[in-house]
Each structure stands twice: as structure tokens, then as C-alpha cells.
């Protein structure tokens, strides 16, 4: 007897996922992808009829944090949607086979589906000493990545380590770790940086492909614009406090308890591009800034070096226009753009102290762009993936008693 054709819709019914829940998921994916709500039904039709695409998930120099995040996805769960839409043929952490049998699953998939499978790479690729710092089944991880990604339909690099080397690739690291884009520059690579990446962005990237038969538009660093096209600062629920000059000055102070801005505690949100405030983590309940900790800029290039010390405020006041792009910040144009916009209460003004000792700084009206200027529009020429790092952060601006120094 011929086996029944695979159907996601049938499988979801068997797993107890109602059509209403499924449609809600599809509408949510449209929102994450910054598509109009009318695309929800189109996504539903595409997922219900899409063929199963084989997937090979590789893990290199990493902590498995992205895998952990993936397995905890919900609305519905990763197992109910993506693991059933994709045929996960190789994933060391979750697959049943081990040893030679596991390696055979990988090589068989590559042979059976040339240019027809998706590769997911988690972790950095160590190059020092011929890749001896990460070997699987007797092969260096770099040689496995070369084989798998070179023959894939596309590669999705998940997490900061796969993006540009992450912590293993930070200054002083002995393993010579780099990211996927740098190692296989001719492959189609979609970068989803973050420490860890937000699993919604991975789900949305795959859903986009299954719906439109192409991958979403990316910036010059290979990051999807739907997830990394906006400053985190402009989406933050604490932004109003920043505009009002209401800052946390010490952990646990009254401003901290009231949800004031964490800029002076080292928050890197003004130089970070990500959708953390809207996508959130932990079943979409929260994200670092909402829980009271500043952003460390983990979606940006070389963040371990460029964004540290993590508890030191940014050197320059972050006055950005709402249409600044990641490419502009990556190319060091922050100063140019910030000159056209409001400095949001961190210019040289006398402090006005409230009764509890917190400063209230008057705001400044936005400056109009000079005539003929682009007002922040238009990205400079594209740079290679993993392009130039953001401007290094420096020491805190000196402060004198009773005055704010810009």
C-alpha cells in the first residue's frame, strides 16, 4: 500500500493543534516579518502545502544556547511547526543515531538532496592549528562546514559565534575562530546573530522561504531586515524615559524600580539593531531591558570587544534619526547622523535634581536636516558580511557636581 502523502495540516490535527491556533501562529509570523495581516492566510496555505525540506544542523565552537532556545520555542512549539515542516536529518543534540550512524545521516542527506537542503550552523569555526580545536567523527569542523554549506540550498548562521566568531573569536582567543560568512563567502548565508538568537527570527526566516520560495532581504552583513533593520533603542519600552532624561543611576535605585532608562548603566540599545523589544524571549514574555538589565549589543559585530565594558555608558550621546540603518552605523556614520537629531537630554545642561536625587534634564527639539541633506536616508555601498565593527565604546564622560557633561 502506498504511504499517505505528508500533510502538515493532518499532522497538526493529530498533535492536537487546532486550526485556530495554527492561523494565529501564521498571523504572528506575518507580524514578525513586518508583513500586513492579510499575509497570514497566504502563510497558512504555504505551510499547509509545502514539501518537507531536509535540514542539517551543525554545532561547532558553541554553548548550544541556540539549540536550547529553538527547542523551547512556542506558539505553537517548534516540534509542532518547524520540526514537522522540516525534515531534521542531522542534529547532534536531538538525533537518535550516534557515532558512524549519525555521520551517515549527514552524508546521505547531502548525496540525496544536492542544493536541496537547508544548513543551520551554530557556533564558531576554529581555524588555528588546522582546526584541531573542534573535530567531529575524525573530521575538523571547518572541513564539515565547507562540505555541508557548499552544497546547501542556503545556510542559516544562528547565534553570535556563527555570525562572526563570537566569544571564541574575541580578542585573545587562541582558536582563530571566525563566522560562517567569512569562511564560506560564496555560499548563501543568512545571519541571525544574538547570544542566543531569538528563535522567532529563525522560524520567521524559514516560514518566509516556504511562503515566497526565496529568503528575506538582508543588510550588508547578511542579517534579515525584518529582524535587524531597526534600532533596538527606537522600539524600547523605556524610550520615553530616555527622551525625558530619566535615567537609572544605580542598580536598585528608585528609577530602576520604576523602569527608567538604563543608558547610564551601560545599555547599548542606542547602537544595536535587533527586534528584541517586540519579539522578546521566554515564551515572548520578556527581554533583558524589560527585566531590568541593559542591552549588551550581542547582535552587532565583534560585540565582546566593541561593546565592553558592558556596564560603562556609551561615549557619545546617541541621538539617532528613526530611519538610521544598520549599514550606516556599521560604517561609522553615527556621528554624522546624530548631528541631525535631538541629543535627548544629554547635552550640557544644568541638572535639576528631584527630591529623590534623580536628575531631570530638559529635552531639546529635533534639528531639521540641512537643506539638500538626506536626513539619514540611503545606505552607503554594501560591505562584505561581517563588515566593519561599530565604533568602539569608550569610557564614561566625566561629570562634575551639579552638571551634565556631554
C-alpha positions as a printed Julia matrix, in Angstrom:
406×3 Matrix{Float64}:
  0.0    0.0    0.0
  1.27   3.44  -0.95
  2.08   5.63   2.09
 -0.25   8.59   2.59
  1.29  11.85   1.3
  2.76  14.03   4.04
  0.5   16.83   5.2
  1.36  19.42   7.84
 -2.31  20.13   8.43
 -3.07  16.46   9.12
 -0.06  16.18  11.4
 -1.09  19.25  13.39
 -4.58  17.79  13.91
 -3.02  14.56  15.16
 -0.93  16.56  17.63
 -3.97  18.4   18.92
 -3.11  21.76  17.34
 -6.35  23.45  16.31
 -6.72  25.31  13.05
 -7.37  28.47  15.04
 -4.03  28.08  16.85
 -2.3   27.41  13.55
 -3.8   30.51  11.92
 -2.85  32.58  14.95
  0.73  31.36  14.53
  0.68  32.33  10.84
 -0.64  35.81  11.68
  2.11  36.13  14.27
  4.71  35.2   11.68
  3.35  37.89   9.35
  3.8   40.42  12.17
  7.37  39.29  12.91
  8.18  39.56   9.19
  6.7   43.09   9.13
  4.08  41.97   6.59
  0.47  43.19   6.53
 -2.04  40.99   8.42
 -3.52  39.94   5.08
 -0.44  37.75   4.54
 -1.48  35.46   7.41
 -3.77  33.26   5.23
 -1.11  33.11   2.5
  1.46  31.86   5.01
 -1.08  29.3    6.27
 -1.7   27.97   2.75
  2.02  27.81   2.01
  2.85  25.92   5.2
 -0.06  23.53   4.76
  1.09  22.52   1.29
  4.86  22.99   1.45
  7.05  19.95   0.82
  9.29  18.81   3.67
 12.74  20.32   3.27
 15.71  18.37   4.67
 17.77  20.23   7.27
 21.3   19.62   8.54
 22.13  21.4   11.82
 25.84  21.66  12.65
 27.34  22.65  16.0
 30.89  23.94  16.26
 32.58  26.03  18.94
 29.46  26.9   20.91
 27.47  26.52  24.13
 24.34  25.02  22.46
 22.34  28.05  23.63
 20.69  28.46  20.23
 19.61  24.81  20.19
 18.2   25.24  23.69
 16.27  28.31  22.56
 14.99  26.51  19.46
 13.67  23.56  21.44
 11.8   25.91  23.77
 10.0   27.78  21.01
  6.25  28.04  21.35
  3.09  29.46  19.75
  2.91  26.57  18.71
  6.05  24.7   19.69
  8.99  24.18  17.37
  8.15  20.48  17.25
  4.59  21.23  16.14
  5.52  23.57  13.32
  9.11  23.67  12.16
 10.28  20.2   13.16
  7.25  18.86  11.3
  7.62  21.18   8.32
 11.31  20.4    8.01
 12.93  17.01   7.96
 15.7   17.45  10.53
 18.04  14.76   9.26
 21.08  15.7   11.32
 21.34  17.5   14.64
 23.83  16.1   17.12
 21.91  17.27  20.19
 18.48  15.85  19.37
 19.03  13.0   16.88
 18.66   9.36  17.92
 21.63   7.86  16.0
 25.17   8.27  17.31
 28.7    7.8   16.01
 29.03   6.37  12.49
 25.25   6.11  12.04
 24.85   9.81  12.83
 27.55  10.83  10.37
 25.87   8.64   7.72
 22.63  10.61   8.18
 24.52  13.77   7.25
 26.36  12.38   4.23
 23.26  10.57   2.93
 21.23  13.78   3.07
 23.92  15.68   1.18
 24.06  12.99  -1.5
 20.28  12.66  -1.88
 19.45  16.4   -1.92
 22.27  18.35  -3.6
 21.4   22.07  -3.34
 18.09  20.96  -1.87
 18.61  21.09   1.89
 18.98  23.92   4.41
 22.11  24.03   6.56
 21.98  25.59  10.01
 25.32  26.36  11.64
 25.57  27.07  15.36
 28.93  28.03  16.81
 32.19  29.46  15.55
 34.61  27.79  13.15
 38.12  27.46  14.66
 40.89  27.68  12.06
 44.05  27.73  14.22
 46.31  24.66  14.06
 44.35  23.23  11.13
 41.07  23.23  13.0
 42.19  20.87  15.75
 40.1   22.73  18.37
 36.83  21.28  17.06
 36.61  17.88  15.38
 33.62  15.59  14.84
 33.9   11.98  13.74
 37.57  12.43  12.95
 36.99  15.47  10.73
 37.71  19.08  11.58
 34.61  21.22  11.91
 35.91  23.56   9.22
 36.01  20.74   6.66
 32.47  19.64   7.6
 31.15  23.2    7.23
 32.84  23.51   3.86
 31.23  20.31   2.6
 27.76  20.92   4.01
 27.39  24.66   3.32
 28.98  24.46  -0.12
 26.27  22.05  -1.24
 23.27  23.57   0.57
 20.29  25.49  -0.78
 21.16  28.1    1.84
 22.9   28.33   5.21
 21.42  29.99   8.28
 24.09  31.01  10.8
 22.4   31.11  14.21
 23.87  33.0   17.14
 26.77  35.38  17.53
 29.5   32.73  17.34
 28.31  31.59  13.9
 27.9   35.24  12.85
 31.48  36.44  13.39
 33.24  34.11  15.82
 31.53  35.46  18.95
 33.26  34.83  22.26
 35.77  32.28  20.85
 36.75  34.85  18.23
 37.12  37.75  20.68
 40.46  39.44  21.31
 42.89  36.98  22.88
 41.05  33.83  21.79
 43.56  31.1   20.88
 41.47  29.1   18.41
 41.34  31.51  15.45
 37.54  31.32  15.43
 35.56  33.04  12.66
 31.96  33.14  11.44
 30.3   31.22   8.64
 30.06  34.1    6.14
 33.78  34.72   6.36
 34.61  31.04   5.97
 32.31  30.23   3.02
 31.97  33.63   1.28
 30.46  32.14  -1.88
 27.59  30.38  -0.1
 24.16  31.9    0.5
 24.32  32.73   4.23
 21.59  34.34   6.32
 22.97  35.58   9.65
 20.83  35.57  12.79
 23.19  36.97  15.45
 22.31  37.14  19.12
 23.6   35.43  22.23
 21.45  33.43  21.76
 19.49  34.29  18.64
 15.77  34.77  19.03
 14.11  31.57  17.81
 11.23  33.59  16.33
 13.67  35.04  13.81
 14.77  31.55  12.76
 11.17  30.39  12.48
 10.2   33.5   10.51
 13.15  33.1    8.11
 12.12  29.54   7.3
  8.44  30.46   7.08
  9.34  33.28   4.68
 11.16  30.82   2.42
  8.32  28.3    2.48
  5.84  31.07   1.63
  7.72  33.01  -1.05
 10.31  30.48  -2.26
 13.08  32.97  -1.5
 14.85  34.24   1.58
 14.11  37.63   3.18
 16.03  40.78   2.25
 19.16  41.33   4.31
 21.54  44.15   5.21
 25.19  44.21   4.13
 26.04  41.83   6.99
 23.55  39.21   5.84
 21.04  39.91   8.63
 17.31  39.88   7.68
 15.93  43.4    7.68
 12.67  42.3    9.29
 14.63  41.42  12.46
 17.72  43.64  12.31
 16.55  46.66  10.32
 15.62  48.91  13.25
 17.48  50.32  16.2
 16.58  48.49  19.37
 16.57  51.92  21.05
 13.62  53.08  18.95
 11.48  50.05  19.91
 12.31  50.04  23.63
  9.53  50.47  26.17
 11.9   52.65  28.23
 12.46  55.08  25.35
 10.05  57.65  26.79
 12.2   57.86  29.94
 15.29  58.39  27.78
 13.54  61.26  25.99
 12.55  62.73  29.34
 16.07  62.48  30.75
 15.01  59.93  33.39
 17.9   57.52  33.96
 18.76  54.72  36.34
 21.9   55.84  38.21
 22.45  52.8   40.43
 21.13  49.24  40.43
 18.07  49.05  42.64
 17.5   52.78  42.94
 14.06  54.33  42.58
 14.48  54.91  38.84
 15.46  51.28  38.38
 12.37  50.13  40.26
 10.2   52.45  38.17
 11.56  51.22  34.83
 13.61  54.29  33.86
 16.2   54.3   31.07
 19.32  52.14  31.52
 21.55  54.18  29.2
 23.79  55.4   32.03
 24.17  51.85  33.31
 25.81  50.87  30.04
 22.83  49.9   27.88
 23.98  49.53  24.26
 20.5   49.76  22.78
 21.25  53.09  21.03
 23.87  51.34  18.84
 22.19  47.94  18.44
 19.95  46.69  15.65
 17.53  43.94  16.71
 13.86  43.23  17.32
 14.25  42.02  20.92
 11.69  44.51  22.33
  8.95  43.21  20.01
  9.91  39.54  19.52
 11.08  39.01  23.13
 12.23  35.74  24.73
 10.94  33.12  27.18
  7.58  32.47  25.57
  7.55  36.09  24.38
  7.2   37.36  27.93
 10.31  39.49  28.36
 13.75  40.56  27.17
 16.86  41.86  29.02
 15.91  45.56  29.21
 12.34  44.81  30.29
 13.71  42.64  33.09
 15.98  45.47  34.26
 19.34  44.77  32.58
 20.85  46.88  29.82
 21.34  45.59  26.28
 24.92  44.39  25.65
 24.67  44.7   21.86
 25.05  40.98  21.14
 23.61  41.25  17.61
 26.38  43.62  16.5
 29.8   42.73  15.02
 32.58  41.86  17.49
 30.33  42.83  20.39
 32.53  41.15  23.02
 35.3   43.6   22.17
 33.4   46.6   20.79
 30.61  46.82  23.36
 32.57  46.1   26.52
 32.83  47.07  29.32
 29.13  46.23  29.35
 28.33  48.45  32.35
 30.01  51.58  31.01
 27.85  54.14  29.24
 28.42  54.89  25.57
 30.98  57.6   24.92
 28.85  59.73  22.58
 25.25  60.78  23.19
 23.11  58.52  21.0
 20.95  60.99  19.09
 19.61  58.97  16.17
 17.04  59.57  13.49
 14.37  56.88  13.37
 15.43  55.85   9.86
 19.12  55.19  10.53
 20.17  51.86   9.04
 22.49  49.18  10.36
 24.82  49.77   7.44
 25.24  53.43   8.4
 26.14  52.6   11.98
 28.42  49.8   10.82
 30.28  52.23   8.59
 30.92  54.67  11.4
 28.4   57.33  10.39
 26.81  57.59  13.81
 28.36  60.98  14.42
 27.05  62.38  11.12
 23.51  61.18  11.7
 23.44  62.15  15.36
 24.36  65.7   14.38
 20.99  65.99  12.63
 18.87  64.82  15.54
 17.95  65.61  19.1
 20.5   64.72  21.76
 17.65  63.67  24.05
 18.67  65.48  27.18
 22.36  64.53  27.37
 23.77  67.84  26.12
 25.5   70.24  28.53
 22.62  71.41  30.7
 22.49  72.12  34.39
 20.95  69.27  36.28
 17.67  69.75  38.02
 17.52  67.38  40.98
 14.31  65.74  42.02
 13.61  65.06  45.67
 14.98  61.54  45.44
 18.26  62.68  43.9
 17.46  61.69  40.3
 18.27  64.17  37.61
 15.66  65.65  35.32
 17.2   67.11  32.19
 15.27  69.31  29.77
 14.78  67.9   26.31
 15.75  69.65  23.08
 13.65  70.0   19.97
 14.88  67.99  16.94
 17.05  69.83  14.47
 15.98  69.84  10.85
 18.38  68.18   8.38
 20.39  70.71   6.35
 18.92  71.63   3.02
 19.86  69.05   0.42
 20.82  66.52   3.09
 19.38  63.05   3.09
 18.19  63.14   6.68
 19.64  59.71   7.35
 18.19  58.05   4.23
 20.17  55.86   1.92
 22.79  53.3    2.94
 26.4   53.62   1.79
 27.85  50.99  -0.57
 27.46  47.46   0.75
 30.33  45.91   2.67
 31.25  42.22   2.95
 29.26  40.16   5.5
 30.59  40.8    8.98
 31.58  44.27   7.77
 33.42  46.87   9.77
 32.73  46.88  13.5
 30.72  49.54  15.21
 32.71  52.42  16.66
 34.42  51.24  19.86
 32.83  52.3   23.09
 34.97  54.26  25.45
 34.97  55.46  29.0
 32.13  57.34  30.56
 32.01  61.07  30.05
 33.33  62.93  33.11
 30.73  64.5   35.34
 31.04  67.43  37.66
 28.89  68.07  40.67
 25.55  69.51  39.6
 26.22  69.47  35.82
 25.8   67.01  33.0
 28.77  66.97  30.61
 28.13  65.83  27.05
